[in-house]
């Protein structure tokens, strides 16, 4: 994506099901668990580069011994920083006690992160508050093990205001107005209630306090705690948690908006946000890895029992299609196929945009994440070209010559590496003019392969959100090659509506598709549509989220997708530009053909899976009309 977006966070959880001695003997190190956690996090670094954290928990430690250790960082290289911190302590211990260091029993008693349960997190801050306080895992500490709670998640809730009021109504005094604190305190509250209920029950049975604690740990109904805590959550989430005594869980929202996968055998349980990272870390096949079903939680008890159970009633699956288009790792077997299909399905519109003049068209892609869609696009182009060649040969009706046949079959699509992202340039020049000039050099181009003013240049991107990089950089540098026409292709449909489930796409005025629709309404004397939409949204401001309707759809209703695309091309074309610019977007219909199992398309259609989504989009439109540059939830 040429427009960089902050997006979903990543989670990684590991539970070792054998004693540390087992891993020392089989794999040569009791550090097997922490090593696998590092690998899982490093392989998900695409999901969070603003912060990282890791927690290690030891089972069955006696009183007086620390059993939870945490390391977090919000540095420029947070994963490296976290594990540097972990291994610095281990290296110091090894230097001081070389004869004992590889003894798993001694290590567990004396060293941090020498345990059986690990939780890692990679953070993208949706709204840029890059402070260590916002880096997961977060903790709710208590002297009773079974009341200790550690959480890390990939989530965003739309109704933090409601949930905050509910916490206050319970008598709590939350320390921050964020969904992280809200979720932590919600789960913590019901965990406390469960503990208290069991304590009273066992006390009435005549057990002593010391006898009660282990009984509580064995009896906590985690499914009930999670079900009660999440009852009012509106949003997308994949949340992992550890209890101090050793139980753990990962739960997923009932629409399956945010992803979560798990694997377990007799040695280990692993959960991560993406399937291929588990395959890589453990060298296991894709078919041995399960996706946590929407509304379910995978619960791993202290005794090693593993179960996937329902926590919320599953809704119609609306897994995020943007995950498939861009955010997830393209090495997943299904995502790879889907991205290729997205490119292939664009073939008819692309060929039409260049008047089927394949001989005088150069095909390429920007950025590297669009490469897979590019392969699919080229397969589609070659397939179409093969059909044309066959037809041309049939049309010869047997009167062909060697020269004519050679002329027909020699035509091939011209595929080139056109743009290369250059080193990251530091915009130390303070004035705007200087900054714009630097931005214009973020990419470099390959000269000498485009015929001046004869060739079309088709370049595929995975999505076009704001279009800023296109206008300020990419189109300008592509124009230096002197093509006749530049066709920018988006493998995603037009992004028209804000996200509220974890991506920094909340301000309507930043979307180039929205700006194109607004511009056309004004050009055609239809400003009344804007005014009426604003009034309708404003009238809903104080309604419960369940009653709110997405009236922002009316902004786009007067126009076809093609009209919006053409206007986007006008808005994104730099003032000094020789080539004609055309922009081709994927259709929503083709998106669902390519990604049939992941139908969450609210960015493109405004069809939000949760009631809070409609409230967010209306608030975002109101903010735009009133000139408020603030979050919509």
MARFINU-834559 format. One record per residue (C-alpha): residue number from 0; chain; x, y negated, z negated. Coordinates in Angstrom, 1 decimal. Layout:
# MARFINU-834559
R kemar rotor   east  north     up
R   NUM     A      X      Y      Z
...
//
This chain:
# MARFINU-834559
R kemar rotor   east  north     up
R     0     A    0.0    0.0    0.0
R     1     A    1.6   -3.2    1.1
R     2     A   -0.4   -5.0   -1.6
R     3     A    1.0   -3.7   -4.9
R     4     A   -1.6   -2.8   -7.5
R     5     A   -1.3   -1.7  -11.1
R     6     A   -3.4    1.3  -11.6
R     7     A   -4.1    4.5  -13.5
R     8     A   -1.8    5.5  -16.4
R     9     A   -0.4    9.1  -16.7
R    10     A   -0.6   11.6  -19.6
R    11     A    1.4   14.7  -20.4
R    12     A    0.8   17.1  -23.2
R    13     A    2.7   20.3  -24.1
R    14     A    1.9   22.9  -26.7
R    15     A    4.5   25.6  -27.3
R    16     A    2.7   28.8  -28.3
R    17     A    5.8   30.6  -29.7
R    18     A    8.3   29.7  -32.4
R    19     A   11.3   27.6  -31.4
R    20     A   13.5   30.7  -31.8
R    21     A   11.7   32.2  -28.8
R    22     A   12.7   29.4  -26.5
R    23     A   16.2   29.3  -27.8
R    24     A   16.6   33.0  -27.0
R    25     A   14.8   33.0  -23.6
R    26     A   15.7   29.6  -22.2
R    27     A   18.9   28.9  -24.1
R    28     A   17.5   25.9  -25.9
R    29     A   15.0   25.0  -28.6
R    30     A   14.6   21.7  -26.7
R    31     A   12.6   23.5  -24.0
R    32     A    9.4   21.5  -24.9
R    33     A   11.0   18.1  -24.9
R    34     A   12.8   18.9  -21.7
R    35     A    9.6   19.8  -20.0
R    36     A    7.9   16.7  -21.3
R    37     A   10.6   14.5  -19.8
R    38     A   10.2   16.3  -16.4
R    39     A    6.4   15.9  -16.5
R    40     A    6.7   12.2  -17.3
R    41     A    9.5   11.5  -14.7
R    42     A    7.4   13.2  -12.0
R    43     A    4.5   10.9  -12.9
R    44     A    6.5    7.7  -13.0
R    45     A    4.3    6.5  -10.1
R    46     A    1.5    6.2  -12.7
R    47     A    3.1    3.8  -15.0
R    48     A    6.2    1.6  -15.0
R    49     A    5.3   -1.0  -17.6
R    50     A    5.7    1.2  -20.6
R    51     A    6.2    4.8  -21.8
R    52     A    5.9    6.7  -25.1
R    53     A    6.3   10.2  -26.5
R    54     A    5.3   11.8  -29.7
R    55     A    6.6   15.1  -31.1
R    56     A    4.7   17.0  -33.8
R    57     A    6.0   19.8  -36.0
R    58     A    3.7   22.5  -37.3
R    59     A    3.6   23.7  -40.9
R    60     A    6.1   21.3  -42.4
R    61     A    6.1   21.3  -46.2
R    62     A    5.3   18.1  -48.1
R    63     A    8.0   15.5  -48.1
R    64     A    9.2   16.3  -44.6
R    65     A    8.4   14.0  -41.7
R    66     A    6.4   15.9  -39.1
R    67     A    5.4   13.3  -36.5
R    68     A    8.0   11.3  -34.5
R    69     A    7.3    8.7  -32.0
R    70     A    9.4    6.8  -29.4
R    71     A    8.0    4.0  -27.2
R    72     A    9.4    1.4  -24.8
R    73     A    8.2   -1.4  -22.5
R    74     A   11.6   -2.0  -21.0
R    75     A   12.3   -2.2  -17.3
R    76     A   13.1    1.6  -17.3
R    77     A   10.7    2.8  -20.0
R    78     A   10.9    6.6  -19.5
R    79     A   14.7    6.5  -19.5
R    80     A   14.6    4.2  -22.6
R    81     A   12.3    6.6  -24.5
R    82     A   14.4    9.7  -23.9
R    83     A   17.6    7.9  -24.4
R    84     A   16.2    7.1  -27.9
R    85     A   15.2   10.7  -28.5
R    86     A   18.5   12.2  -27.3
R    87     A   20.7    9.6  -29.0
R    88     A   19.6   10.9  -32.4
R    89     A   20.0   14.5  -31.2
R    90     A   23.5   13.8  -29.9
R    91     A   24.5   12.2  -33.1
R    92     A   23.2   15.3  -35.0
R    93     A   25.0   17.6  -32.7
R    94     A   28.3   15.8  -33.2
R    95     A   27.9   15.8  -37.0
R    96     A   26.6   19.4  -37.3
R    97     A   27.8   21.3  -34.2
R    98     A   27.6   24.7  -35.9
R    99     A   24.0   24.2  -36.9
R   100     A   22.6   22.2  -34.0
R   101     A   21.5   25.2  -31.9
R   102     A   19.8   26.9  -34.8
R   103     A   16.0   26.3  -34.2
R   104     A   15.1   26.7  -37.9
R   105     A   17.7   24.1  -39.0
R   106     A   16.7   21.8  -36.1
R   107     A   13.0   21.9  -37.0
R   108     A   13.8   21.0  -40.6
R   109     A   16.2   18.3  -39.9
R   110     A   15.9   16.8  -36.4
R   111     A   13.2   14.5  -34.8
R   112     A   11.2   15.9  -31.9
R   113     A   12.2   19.5  -32.8
R   114     A    8.6   20.7  -32.8
R   115     A    5.9   22.6  -31.0
R   116     A    3.5   19.9  -29.8
R   117     A    4.3   16.9  -27.6
R   118     A    2.3   14.0  -26.1
R   119     A    3.7   11.6  -23.5
R   120     A    2.2    8.6  -21.8
R   121     A    3.1    6.3  -18.9
R   122     A    1.4    2.9  -18.9
R   123     A    0.2    0.4  -16.3
R   124     A   -1.3   -2.6  -18.1
R   125     A   -4.5   -3.6  -16.2
R   126     A   -4.2   -7.1  -17.4
R   127     A   -0.5   -7.5  -17.9
R   128     A   -0.2   -7.6  -21.7
R   129     A    3.2   -5.9  -21.6
R   130     A    3.8   -5.6  -25.3
R   131     A    5.0   -2.6  -27.3
R   132     A    1.7   -2.8  -29.3
R   133     A   -0.2   -1.7  -26.2
R   134     A    2.0    1.2  -25.3
R   135     A    0.6    4.7  -26.0
R   136     A    0.6    7.0  -27.8
R   137     A   -1.1    5.1  -30.6
R   138     A   -1.5    6.4  -34.1
R   139     A   -4.0    6.4  -37.0
R   140     A   -2.0    7.5  -40.0
R   141     A   -3.1    9.1  -43.2
R   142     A   -1.6   11.2  -46.0
R   143     A   -4.0   14.1  -45.2
R   144     A   -2.6   15.9  -42.1
R   145     A   -6.1   16.6  -40.8
R   146     A   -6.9   12.9  -40.8
R   147     A   -3.8   11.9  -38.8
R   148     A   -4.7   11.1  -35.2
R   149     A   -2.4   10.4  -32.2
R   150     A   -4.0    9.3  -28.9
R   151     A   -2.8    8.6  -25.4
R   152     A   -5.0    8.1  -22.3
R   153     A   -5.7    7.0  -18.8
R   154     A   -8.9    5.1  -19.3
R   155     A  -10.9    1.9  -19.1
R   156     A  -14.2    1.3  -20.8
R   157     A  -16.7   -1.3  -19.5
R   158     A  -18.6   -1.8  -22.8
R   159     A  -15.9   -2.6  -25.3
R   160     A  -18.2   -5.4  -26.7
R   161     A  -20.9   -2.9  -27.6
R   162     A  -18.5   -0.4  -29.0
R   163     A  -16.7   -3.1  -31.1
R   164     A  -20.1   -4.1  -32.6
R   165     A  -20.8   -0.5  -33.4
R   166     A  -17.5   -0.2  -35.3
R   167     A  -18.3   -3.4  -37.2
R   168     A  -21.7   -2.0  -38.0
R   169     A  -20.0    1.1  -39.5
R   170     A  -18.2   -1.3  -41.9
R   171     A  -14.8   -1.2  -40.1
R   172     A  -12.6   -4.2  -39.3
R   173     A  -10.9   -3.3  -36.0
R   174     A   -7.5   -5.0  -35.7
R   175     A   -7.8   -5.7  -31.9
R   176     A  -10.6   -6.2  -29.4
R   177     A   -9.4   -3.6  -26.9
R   178     A  -10.7   -0.3  -25.6
R   179     A   -7.6    1.5  -26.9
R   180     A   -8.3    0.4  -30.5
R   181     A  -12.0    1.1  -30.0
R   182     A  -11.4    4.7  -28.9
R   183     A   -8.9    5.3  -31.6
R   184     A  -11.2    4.1  -34.3
R   185     A  -14.2    5.8  -32.9
R   186     A  -12.5    9.2  -32.8
R   187     A  -10.9    8.4  -36.1
R   188     A  -14.2    7.6  -37.8
R   189     A  -15.8   10.9  -36.8
R   190     A  -12.7   12.8  -37.7
R   191     A  -12.9   11.2  -41.2
R   192     A  -16.6   12.2  -41.4
R   193     A  -15.8   15.8  -40.4
R   194     A  -13.1   15.9  -43.0
R   195     A  -15.3   14.5  -45.7
R   196     A  -18.2   16.8  -44.9
R   197     A  -15.9   19.8  -45.1
R   198     A  -14.2   18.6  -48.3
R   199     A  -17.6   18.3  -50.0
R   200     A  -18.6   21.7  -48.8
R   201     A  -15.4   23.4  -50.1
R   202     A  -15.5   21.4  -53.3
R   203     A  -19.0   22.7  -54.0
R   204     A  -17.6   26.2  -53.4
R   205     A  -15.2   25.7  -56.2
R   206     A  -11.9   25.4  -54.3
R   207     A   -9.1   23.2  -55.5
R   208     A   -7.9   20.2  -53.5
R   209     A   -4.8   22.1  -52.5
R   210     A   -6.9   25.1  -51.3
R   211     A   -9.3   22.8  -49.5
R   212     A   -6.7   21.1  -47.1
R   213     A   -5.8   24.2  -45.1
R   214     A   -9.4   25.3  -45.0
R   215     A  -10.4   21.9  -43.5
R   216     A   -7.6   22.3  -40.9
R   217     A   -9.0   25.7  -39.9
R   218     A  -12.6   24.6  -39.8
R   219     A  -12.7   21.1  -38.1
R   220     A  -15.2   21.1  -35.3
R   221     A  -13.2   19.2  -32.7
R   222     A  -15.9   19.6  -30.1
R   223     A  -18.4   17.9  -32.4
R   224     A  -16.0   15.1  -33.3
R   225     A  -15.3   14.3  -29.6
R   226     A  -18.9   14.5  -28.6
R   227     A  -20.0   12.2  -31.4
R   228     A  -17.2    9.7  -30.8
R   229     A  -17.7    9.5  -27.0
R   230     A  -21.5    9.2  -27.1
R   231     A  -21.6    5.5  -26.1
R   232     A  -18.5    5.3  -23.9
R   233     A  -19.1    3.8  -20.5
R   234     A  -16.1    4.1  -18.2
R   235     A  -13.6    6.5  -16.7
R   236     A  -11.2    8.3  -19.0
R   237     A   -8.8   11.2  -19.5
R   238     A   -7.8   11.1  -23.1
R   239     A   -5.3   13.3  -25.0
R   240     A   -5.1   13.6  -28.7
R   241     A   -3.2   15.3  -31.5
R   242     A   -4.3   15.9  -35.1
R   243     A   -1.6   15.9  -37.7
R   244     A   -2.1   19.5  -38.7
R   245     A   -1.6   20.8  -35.2
R   246     A   -4.9   20.9  -33.2
R   247     A   -4.9   19.0  -29.9
R   248     A   -7.2   18.2  -27.1
R   249     A   -7.6   16.5  -23.7
R   250     A  -11.1   15.2  -22.7
R   251     A  -12.4   13.9  -19.4
R   252     A  -15.3   11.5  -18.6
R   253     A  -18.6   13.1  -17.4
R   254     A  -18.3   11.7  -13.9
R   255     A  -14.7   13.0  -13.5
R   256     A  -13.5    9.5  -12.5
R   257     A  -10.0   10.0  -14.0
R   258     A   -8.1   13.2  -13.2
R   259     A   -6.7   15.8  -15.6
R   260     A   -5.3   19.3  -15.0
R   261     A   -4.0   22.1  -17.2
R   262     A   -2.1   25.3  -17.2
R   263     A   -1.6   27.9  -20.0
R   264     A    0.0   31.3  -20.4
R   265     A    1.2   33.2  -23.5
R   266     A    4.2   30.7  -23.9
R   267     A    2.9   27.3  -23.2
R   268     A   -0.1   25.0  -22.6
R   269     A    0.5   22.0  -20.4
R   270     A   -1.8   19.1  -19.4
R   271     A   -1.0   16.3  -17.0
R   272     A   -2.8   13.7  -14.8
R   273     A   -1.6   15.4  -11.6
R   274     A   -1.4   19.1  -10.5
R   275     A    1.8   19.1   -8.6
R   276     A    3.9   17.8  -11.5
R   277     A    2.8   20.9  -13.5
R   278     A    3.7   23.1  -10.5
R   279     A    7.2   21.4  -10.4
R   280     A    7.9   21.4  -14.1
R   281     A    6.9   25.0  -14.7
R   282     A    7.4   26.5  -11.2
R   283     A    3.9   27.9  -11.0
R   284     A    1.4   28.2   -8.2
R   285     A   -1.4   25.7   -7.6
R   286     A   -4.1   28.4   -8.1
R   287     A   -2.9   29.0  -11.7
R   288     A   -3.6   25.4  -12.6
R   289     A   -7.1   24.3  -13.5
R   290     A   -8.8   21.0  -13.3
R   291     A  -10.6   20.0  -16.5
R   292     A  -14.3   19.8  -15.5
R   293     A  -16.1   16.4  -15.8
R   294     A  -17.4   16.0  -19.4
R   295     A  -15.3   18.8  -20.7
R   296     A  -12.4   19.0  -23.2
R   297     A   -9.5   21.4  -23.4
R   298     A   -9.0   22.2  -27.0
R   299     A   -5.8   23.9  -28.3
R   300     A   -6.1   25.0  -31.9
R   301     A   -3.2   25.2  -34.3
R   302     A   -3.4   29.0  -34.1
R   303     A   -2.9   28.8  -30.3
R   304     A   -6.4   29.5  -29.2
R   305     A   -7.2   27.6  -26.0
R   306     A  -10.7   26.8  -24.8
R   307     A  -12.4   24.4  -22.3
R   308     A  -15.7   23.3  -23.8
R   309     A  -18.4   20.7  -22.9
R   310     A  -18.2   17.4  -24.8
R   311     A  -20.5   15.2  -22.7
R   312     A  -23.3   16.3  -20.3
R   313     A  -21.6   16.4  -16.9
R   314     A  -23.0   13.9  -14.4
R   315     A  -22.8   13.9  -10.6
R   316     A  -19.1   14.1   -9.8
R   317     A  -17.7   10.8   -8.7
R   318     A  -13.9   11.3   -8.9
R   319     A  -12.0    8.3   -7.7
R   320     A  -11.4    8.5   -3.9
R   321     A   -8.7    5.9   -4.3
R   322     A   -6.7    8.5   -6.2
R   323     A   -6.7   10.6   -3.1
R   324     A   -5.9    7.7   -0.7
R   325     A   -3.0    6.1   -2.5
R   326     A   -2.4    6.5   -6.3
R   327     A   -1.8   10.2   -6.7
R   328     A    1.4   12.0   -5.6
R   329     A    1.0   13.1   -2.0
R   330     A    2.8   16.4   -2.8
R   331     A   -0.5   17.9   -4.0
R   332     A   -1.7   20.3   -1.4
R   333     A   -5.3   19.0   -1.2
R   334     A   -4.3   15.3   -1.3
R   335     A   -1.8   15.8    1.5
R   336     A   -4.5   17.4    3.7
R   337     A   -7.0   14.7    2.8
R   338     A   -4.6   11.9    3.7
R   339     A   -3.8   13.5    7.0
R   340     A   -7.5   13.8    7.7
R   341     A   -8.0   10.2    6.9
R   342     A   -5.5    9.3    9.6
R   343     A   -6.8   11.7   12.1
R   344     A  -10.4   10.4   11.8
R   345     A   -9.2    6.9   12.7
R   346     A   -8.1    8.0   16.1
R   347     A  -11.1    6.9   18.2
R   348     A  -11.2    3.4   16.7
R   349     A   -7.4    3.0   17.2
R   350     A   -7.5    4.1   20.8
R   351     A  -10.3    1.8   21.5
R   352     A   -8.4   -1.1   19.9
R   353     A   -5.6   -0.7   22.5
R   354     A   -7.9    0.1   25.4
R   355     A   -6.6    3.7   25.4
R   356     A   -3.3    2.4   26.8
R   357     A   -1.1    5.0   25.1
R   358     A    1.8    4.5   27.5
R   359     A    2.2    0.9   26.3
R   360     A    1.6    1.4   22.6
R   361     A    4.1    2.0   19.8
R   362     A    2.8    3.8   16.6
R   363     A    4.3    3.4   13.1
R   364     A    3.4    2.9    9.5
R   365     A    4.0    0.6    6.5
R   366     A    4.7    1.4    3.7
R   367     A    6.1    4.9    3.0
R   368     A    3.0    5.9    1.1
R   369     A    1.1    5.7    4.4
R   370     A    3.3    8.2    6.1
R   371     A    1.0   11.2    5.5
R   372     A   -2.0    9.4    7.0
R   373     A    0.3    8.4    9.9
R   374     A    1.0   12.1   10.6
R   375     A   -2.7   12.8   10.8
R   376     A   -3.2    9.8   13.0
R   377     A   -0.6   11.0   15.4
R   378     A   -2.1   14.5   15.5
R   379     A   -5.4   12.9   16.5
R   380     A   -3.8   10.7   19.1
R   381     A   -1.9   13.7   20.6
R   382     A   -5.1   15.8   20.6
R   383     A   -6.9   13.0   22.5
R   384     A   -4.1   12.6   24.9
R   385     A   -4.0   16.3   25.6
R   386     A   -7.7   16.2   26.5
R   387     A   -7.1   13.3   28.9
R   388     A   -4.2   15.1   30.5
R   389     A   -6.4   18.2   31.1
R   390     A   -9.1   16.0   32.6
R   391     A   -6.7   14.3   34.9
R   392     A   -5.3   17.6   36.1
R   393     A   -8.9   18.9   36.7
R   394     A   -9.7   15.7   38.6
R   395     A   -6.8   16.4   41.0
R   396     A   -9.0   19.4   42.2
R   397     A   -6.0   21.5   43.2
R   398     A   -4.4   18.7   45.3
R   399     A   -1.5   18.1   42.9
R   400     A    2.1   17.6   43.6
R   401     A    5.1   18.3   41.3
R   402     A    5.6   14.5   41.0
R   403     A    2.0   13.8   40.1
R   404     A    1.9   16.7   37.6
R   405     A    5.1   15.5   36.0
R   406     A    3.7   12.0   35.8
R   407     A    0.6   13.3   33.9
R   408     A    2.3   15.7   31.4
R   409     A    5.2   13.4   30.6
R   410     A    3.1   10.8   28.9
R   411     A    3.7   11.1   25.1
R   412     A    2.8    8.7   22.2
R   413     A    5.7    6.5   21.3
R   414     A    6.5    6.9   17.6
R   415     A    9.0    4.6   16.0
R   416     A   10.3    3.5   12.6
R   417     A    9.3   -0.1   12.9
R   418     A    9.6   -1.6    9.4
R   419     A   11.9   -0.9    6.6
R   420     A   11.4   -2.3    3.1
R   421     A   14.5   -4.2    2.2
R   422     A   16.1   -4.5   -1.2
R   423     A   14.0   -6.1   -3.9
R   424     A   14.6   -9.8   -3.5
R   425     A   14.5  -12.0   -6.6
R   426     A   12.5  -15.1   -6.1
R   427     A   14.8  -17.4   -8.0
R   428     A   13.9  -20.3   -5.6
R   429     A   11.3  -22.3   -7.6
R   430     A    9.6  -24.3   -4.9
R   431     A    6.7  -22.7   -3.1
R   432     A    8.2  -23.1    0.4
R   433     A   11.4  -21.3   -0.6
R   434     A    9.4  -18.5   -2.2
R   435     A    7.3  -18.0    0.9
R   436     A   10.4  -17.7    3.0
R   437     A   11.8  -15.0    0.7
R   438     A    8.5  -13.1    0.7
R   439     A    8.7  -13.1    4.5
R   440     A   11.9  -11.1    4.4
R   441     A   10.8   -8.3    2.1
R   442     A   10.7   -6.0    5.1
R   443     A   13.1   -5.8    8.0
R   444     A   12.2   -4.5   11.5
R   445     A   13.8   -2.3   14.1
R   446     A   14.6   -4.5   17.2
R   447     A   14.7   -3.5   20.8
R   448     A   12.0   -0.8   21.0
R   449     A    9.0   -2.9   21.8
R   450     A    8.6   -4.2   25.3
R   451     A    8.2   -8.0   25.1
R   452     A    4.5   -9.0   25.6
R   453     A    3.7   -5.7   27.2
R   454     A    3.4   -3.2   24.3
R   455     A    0.8   -2.9   21.6
R   456     A    2.0   -2.2   18.1
R   457     A   -0.2    0.1   15.9
R   458     A    0.8    0.2   12.3
R   459     A   -1.1    2.2    9.6
R   460     A   -1.3    1.2    6.0
R   461     A   -3.1    3.2    3.3
R   462     A   -5.3    0.2    2.3
R   463     A   -5.6   -3.5    2.6
R   464     A   -6.9   -5.1   -0.6
R   465     A   -5.8   -8.8   -0.8
R   466     A   -3.9   -9.0    2.5
R   467     A   -1.3  -11.3    0.9
R   468     A    1.7   -9.3    2.0
R   469     A    0.3   -8.8    5.5
R   470     A   -0.1  -12.5    6.0
R   471     A    3.0  -13.8    4.3
R   472     A    5.4  -11.0    5.4
R   473     A    4.4   -8.1    7.6
R   474     A    2.6   -9.8   10.4
R   475     A    5.2  -12.4   10.7
R   476     A    8.1  -10.0   11.0
R   477     A    6.2   -7.7   13.4
R   478     A    5.6  -10.7   15.6
R   479     A    9.4  -11.1   16.0
R   480     A    9.3   -7.9   18.1
R   481     A    7.1   -9.8   20.6
R   482     A    4.3   -7.3   21.0
R   483     A    1.2   -8.1   23.1
R   484     A   -1.1   -7.0   20.3
R   485     A   -0.6   -5.9   16.7
R   486     A   -3.2   -3.5   15.3
R   487     A   -3.1   -3.0   11.5
R   488     A   -4.9    0.2   10.5
R   489     A   -6.2    0.9    7.0
R   490     A   -6.8    4.5    6.1
R   491     A   -9.2    3.2    3.4
R   492     A  -12.4    1.4    4.0
R   493     A  -12.8   -2.3    3.3
R   494     A  -12.4   -2.9   -0.5
R   495     A  -15.4   -5.1   -1.3
R   496     A  -16.1   -4.6   -5.0
R   497     A  -14.0   -4.8   -8.2
R   498     A  -12.9   -1.7  -10.2
R   499     A  -13.6   -1.4  -13.9
R   500     A  -12.2    2.0  -14.6
R   501     A   -8.4    1.3  -14.8
R   502     A   -7.1   -0.6  -11.7
R   503     A   -6.3   -4.4  -11.7
R   504     A   -9.0   -5.2   -9.1
R   505     A  -11.5   -7.3  -11.1
R   506     A  -11.6  -10.7   -9.4
R   507     A  -13.8  -11.0   -6.4
R   508     A  -11.9  -13.9   -5.0
R   509     A   -8.8  -11.7   -4.5
R   510     A  -10.5   -9.3   -2.0
R   511     A   -9.9  -10.3    1.6
R   512     A  -13.1   -8.5    2.7
R   513     A  -15.1  -10.6    0.2
R   514     A  -13.4  -13.8    1.4
R   515     A  -14.3  -12.8    5.0
R   516     A  -17.9  -12.4    4.2
R   517     A  -18.1  -15.7    2.2
R   518     A  -16.4  -17.5    5.1
R   519     A  -18.9  -16.1    7.6
R   520     A  -21.9  -17.0    5.4
R   521     A  -20.6  -20.6    5.3
R   522     A  -19.8  -20.7    9.0
R   523     A  -23.3  -19.5    9.9
R   524     A  -25.1  -21.9    7.6
R   525     A  -26.1  -19.1    5.2
R   526     A  -24.8  -20.5    2.0
R   527     A  -28.2  -19.9    0.5
R   528     A  -27.3  -16.2    0.3
R   529     A  -24.4  -17.1   -2.0
R   530     A  -26.7  -19.3   -4.1
R   531     A  -29.5  -16.7   -4.4
R   532     A  -27.1  -13.9   -5.3
R   533     A  -25.5  -16.1   -8.0
R   534     A  -29.0  -16.8   -9.5
R   535     A  -29.9  -13.1   -9.4
R   536     A  -26.7  -12.2  -11.1
R   537     A  -27.0  -14.9  -13.7
R   538     A  -30.5  -13.9  -14.5
R   539     A  -29.2  -10.4  -15.5
R   540     A  -26.4  -11.7  -17.8
R   541     A  -28.0  -10.8  -21.0
R   542     A  -29.8   -7.6  -19.9
R   543     A  -28.6   -4.2  -21.2
R   544     A  -26.1   -2.7  -18.8
R   545     A  -28.6    0.1  -17.9
R   546     A  -31.0   -2.5  -16.4
R   547     A  -28.5   -4.4  -14.3
R   548     A  -28.6   -4.2  -10.5
R   549     A  -25.6   -4.8   -8.2
R   550     A  -26.9   -7.8   -6.3
R   551     A  -23.5   -8.6   -4.9
R   552     A  -24.2   -6.2   -2.1
R   553     A  -26.4   -8.9   -0.6
R   554     A  -23.2  -10.9    0.3
R   555     A  -22.2   -8.3    2.9
R   556     A  -25.7   -7.3    4.1
R   557     A  -25.9   -9.8    7.0
R   558     A  -22.7   -8.4    8.7
R   559     A  -21.6   -5.2   10.3
R   560     A  -18.3   -3.7    9.1
R   561     A  -16.7   -4.6   12.4
R   562     A  -17.7   -8.2   12.0
R   563     A  -16.1   -8.3    8.6
R   564     A  -12.9   -6.6   10.0
R   565     A  -12.7   -9.2   12.8
R   566     A  -13.0  -12.0   10.3
R   567     A  -10.3  -10.5    8.1
R   568     A   -8.0  -10.4   11.1
R   569     A   -8.6  -14.2   11.6
R   570     A   -8.0  -15.0    7.9
R   571     A   -4.8  -12.9    7.8
R   572     A   -3.3  -14.1   11.0
R   573     A   -0.4  -16.6   10.2
R   574     A   -0.7  -20.0   11.8
R   575     A    2.4  -19.5   14.0
R   576     A    1.7  -16.2   15.6
R   577     A    2.1  -15.1   19.3
R   578     A    0.6  -11.6   19.2
R   579     A   -3.1  -11.0   19.0
R   580     A   -4.0   -9.4   15.7
R   581     A   -6.6   -6.7   15.3
R   582     A   -7.5   -4.9   12.0
R   583     A   -9.2   -1.4   12.0
R   584     A  -10.6    0.0    8.8
R   585     A  -11.6    3.5    7.9
R   586     A  -15.4    4.0    7.6
R   587     A  -17.1    5.1    4.4
R   588     A  -18.6    8.1    6.3
R   589     A  -15.2    9.3    7.4
R   590     A  -13.8    8.8    3.9
R   591     A  -16.4   11.4    2.6
R   592     A  -15.5   13.7    5.5
R   593     A  -11.9   13.6    4.5
R   594     A  -12.4   13.7    0.7
R   595     A  -15.7   15.7    0.3
R   596     A  -15.1   16.7   -3.4
R   597     A  -14.1   13.2   -4.6
R   598     A  -16.9   10.9   -3.8
R   599     A  -16.2    8.0   -6.1
R   600     A  -16.4    5.1   -3.6
R   601     A  -17.5    2.1   -5.7
R   602     A  -14.6    0.0   -4.3
R   603     A  -16.1    0.2   -0.9
R   604     A  -19.9    0.6   -1.4
R   605     A  -20.6   -1.0   -4.8
R   606     A  -22.2    2.3   -5.9
R   607     A  -20.8    2.5   -9.4
R   608     A  -21.1    5.8  -11.3
R   609     A  -21.8    4.2  -14.7
R   610     A  -24.2    1.4  -15.7
R   611     A  -21.3   -0.7  -16.9
R   612     A  -20.0   -0.9  -13.3
R   613     A  -23.0   -3.0  -12.1
R   614     A  -22.6   -5.3  -15.0
R   615     A  -18.9   -5.8  -14.2
R   616     A  -19.5   -6.6  -10.5
R   617     A  -22.2   -9.1  -11.3
R   618     A  -20.0  -10.8  -14.0
R   619     A  -17.1  -10.8  -11.5
R   620     A  -19.3  -12.6   -8.9
R   621     A  -20.5  -15.1  -11.5
R   622     A  -16.9  -15.8  -12.5
R   623     A  -16.0  -16.4   -8.9
R   624     A  -18.9  -18.9   -8.4
R   625     A  -18.1  -20.7  -11.6
R   626     A  -14.4  -20.8  -11.0
R   627     A  -13.5  -18.7  -14.0
R   628     A  -10.3  -16.8  -13.6
R   629     A  -10.9  -14.2  -16.3
R   630     A  -11.6  -10.5  -16.6
R   631     A  -15.1   -9.3  -15.9
R   632     A  -15.2   -6.9  -18.8
//
